[in-house]
């Protein structure tokens, strides 16, 4: 089905929330215009006319096709990555962003809910606050228990559930591979060995499968994540 209305995507390349939406746009083969928002110097038009909260991602949908810096009052303004992902799944029903089966749709939403309840707090605790990896491993365990024997969160085709988790999980793996974080030197690679070991064999395969998807490859920039880990003060050892 041809896309009837314009989409403008307000984003920041290093935000995992934005990356999730970006992946979904690619998977849906949507026609869209991207606009990078400088989070340290947010444009006044963005806060006043697109998202009063000032966060990315955000979308405008519909209305005339205009400059991203002059969003039309006729367009719908959408924010919050999980809301946008559901919107895109509804807008592009043939894309398979969400399964048609109501049970599988519920499983996708549960997977996202479990991830959102634990993952970012666990990430900050380990990489920024030098807490033990326990919380991070608990996230791996909780998500692994929800996975079927093969494939993705809801089966053999990936969905917005997987697109939600792929950016942060890939960031975790990249940081561990390069031992980037405030934890003691070598601890990141030790944690990676646990992730790649027998305990998390299914989950490790799942991460590899996520990273093999074309939509993920189109969005992911591993070098940029490594640079952030090396330069962002939050990841630096004292």
C-alpha atoms as one frame of an Amber mdcrd trajectory, in Angstrom:
protein
   0.000   0.000   0.000   1.400   3.393  -0.991   2.138   5.837   1.783  -0.447
   8.608   1.613   0.993  11.256   3.937   4.359  12.766   4.732   6.456  11.680
   7.725   9.172  13.800   9.308  11.371  12.013  11.833  13.106  14.118  14.499
  15.990  12.101  15.849  19.422  11.823  17.407  21.682   9.145  15.959  23.014
   7.856  19.295  19.682   7.554  21.097  18.539   3.917  21.362  14.947   5.171
  21.461  15.472   6.941  18.135  17.336   3.981  16.698  14.343   1.730  17.410
  12.014   4.024  15.483  14.571   4.443  12.703  14.785   0.664  12.302  10.989
   0.414  12.102  10.843   3.125   9.439  13.423   1.227   7.403  11.656  -2.107
   7.841   8.345  -0.551   6.798  10.048   0.978   3.742   8.482   4.276   4.728
   9.199   7.497   2.901  10.356  10.002   5.481  12.499  13.050   6.080  14.995
  12.965   8.960  15.990  15.941  11.064  18.817  15.679  13.607  18.030  17.457
  16.875  20.975  18.843  18.826  20.000  17.809  22.348  22.453  20.276  23.882
  20.980  23.178  21.926  17.419  22.269  21.008  15.873  24.485  18.342  13.053
  26.658  19.620  10.737  25.486  16.846  11.161  21.867  17.963  10.029  22.558
  21.526   7.342  25.043  20.540   5.864  23.265  17.528   6.821  19.568  17.604
   7.412  18.242  21.119   6.930  20.524  24.129   8.803  17.994  26.268  11.846
  18.550  24.055  12.721  14.871  23.669  13.427  12.685  20.656  12.211  10.730
  18.829   9.251  12.667  17.523   7.271  12.509  14.301   5.069  14.788  12.319
   2.560  12.992  10.136   0.367  14.436   7.434  -0.172  17.999   6.360   1.768
  19.576   3.501   5.370  18.571   2.883   7.371  21.441   4.346  10.795  22.101
   5.827  11.347  20.158   9.080  12.161  23.505  10.685   8.716  24.822   9.764
   6.331  22.006  10.727   2.795  22.467   9.502   0.059  23.020  12.090  -1.990
  20.597   9.988   0.320  17.670  10.790  -0.139  15.300  13.715   2.663  15.546
  16.271   3.694  12.234  17.844   6.225  11.524  20.579   7.477   8.648  22.780
   9.245   5.863  20.931   6.895   3.070  22.014   3.859   5.087  20.899   5.511
   5.836  17.563   6.415   2.174  17.023   2.797   1.117  17.540   1.669   3.918
  15.232   4.010   2.729  12.480   2.813  -0.847  12.924  -0.768   0.366  12.415
   0.182   2.674   9.553   2.039  -0.078   7.687   0.068  -3.248   8.511   1.630
  -5.217   5.659   5.134  -4.619   7.017   4.741  -7.131   9.840   6.007  -4.696
  12.460   3.434  -6.339  14.729   1.901  -9.786  14.188  -1.778  -9.961  13.277
  -2.488 -12.634  15.886  -3.711 -10.974  19.121  -1.824 -13.415  21.350   1.443
 -12.699  19.557   0.755  -8.966  19.712   0.306  -9.296  23.467   3.580 -11.224
  23.700   5.354  -8.443  21.820   4.009  -5.842  24.233   4.953  -7.959  27.247
   8.497  -8.316  25.926   8.744  -4.533  25.597   7.262  -3.991  29.060   9.749
  -6.352  30.727  12.623  -4.681  28.899  11.487  -1.153  29.781  10.990  -2.052
  33.434  14.591  -3.187  33.926  17.023  -2.572  31.103  17.974   1.096  31.305
  18.347   1.090  35.083  20.567  -1.989  34.803  22.614  -0.358  32.043  23.238
   2.780  34.098  24.028   0.798  37.246  26.749  -1.241  35.556  28.297   1.095
  32.999  27.965   4.419  34.832  27.789   3.607  38.558  30.189   0.653  38.940
  27.579  -1.628  40.449  28.002  -5.390  39.924  26.714  -6.888  36.678  23.918
  -8.660  38.559  21.129  -6.350  37.359  22.332  -6.566  33.774  22.421 -10.360
  33.900  18.940 -10.355  35.425  17.690  -8.461  32.356  19.291 -11.025  30.051
  17.667 -13.798  32.058  14.204 -12.200  32.097  14.189 -11.632  28.338  15.677
 -15.039  27.566  12.817 -16.702  29.453  10.309 -14.957  27.176  11.960 -16.062
  23.934  10.712 -19.026  21.914  13.207 -21.777  21.116  14.216 -20.095  17.854
  13.641 -16.801  16.112  12.520 -13.599  17.733  10.253 -12.390  20.528   7.044
 -13.485  18.807   8.338 -16.155  16.442  10.290 -16.420  13.224   9.693 -12.828
  12.069  11.044  -9.923  14.024   8.704  -7.199  15.240   8.719  -3.899  17.095
   9.444  -5.904  20.256  12.829  -6.844  18.829  13.408  -3.413  17.303  12.856
  -1.943  20.764  15.602  -3.981  22.410  18.127  -4.290  19.573  19.854  -0.887
  19.947  20.499  -1.047  23.689  21.501  -4.717  23.646  23.926  -3.996  20.811
  25.317  -1.036  22.724  25.857  -3.307  25.726  27.729  -5.870  23.626  29.863
  -3.190  21.956  30.830  -1.619  25.279  31.641  -5.004  26.814  33.753  -6.022
  23.812  35.799  -2.857  24.244  35.792  -2.913  28.072  34.218   0.552  28.188
  32.561   1.603  31.434  33.397   2.711  34.957  33.798  -0.859  36.210  37.324
  -2.235  36.897  39.538  -2.899  33.885  38.728  -6.300  32.394  35.312  -6.647
  34.009  33.486  -5.812  30.791  35.105  -8.655  28.905  34.421 -10.986  31.839
  30.739 -10.065  31.679  30.781 -10.634  27.924  32.127 -14.144  28.522  29.120
 -14.821  30.754  26.762 -13.504  28.067  28.417 -15.679  25.428  28.522 -18.715
  27.718  26.157 -21.629  28.238  23.849 -19.816  30.664  22.797 -17.298  28.024
  23.308 -19.371  24.874  19.777 -18.725  23.599  19.942 -15.008  24.371  23.356
 -14.641  22.760  22.043 -16.221  19.557  19.061 -13.877  19.714  21.338 -10.820
  19.829  23.270 -12.115  16.822  19.988 -12.608  14.951  18.918  -9.039  15.756
  22.156  -7.648  14.401  21.790  -9.616  11.163  18.535  -7.878  10.188  18.757
  -5.433   7.249  16.863  -2.700   9.094  19.279  -2.906  11.998  22.315  -2.835
   9.717  20.949   0.258   7.974  20.810   2.160  11.262  23.555   0.818  13.517
  26.894   2.638  13.716  29.238   0.602  15.883  32.170   2.992  15.526  30.063
   5.879  16.816  29.065   3.828  19.859  32.708   3.017  20.595  33.660   6.682
  20.274  30.907   7.623  22.712  32.122   5.016  25.178  35.645   6.394  24.963
  34.739  10.084  25.210  31.515  10.420  27.216  32.345  11.280  30.829  29.736
   8.861  32.164  31.782   5.877  30.968  35.160   7.067  32.261  36.910   5.360
  35.169  37.957   7.602  38.027
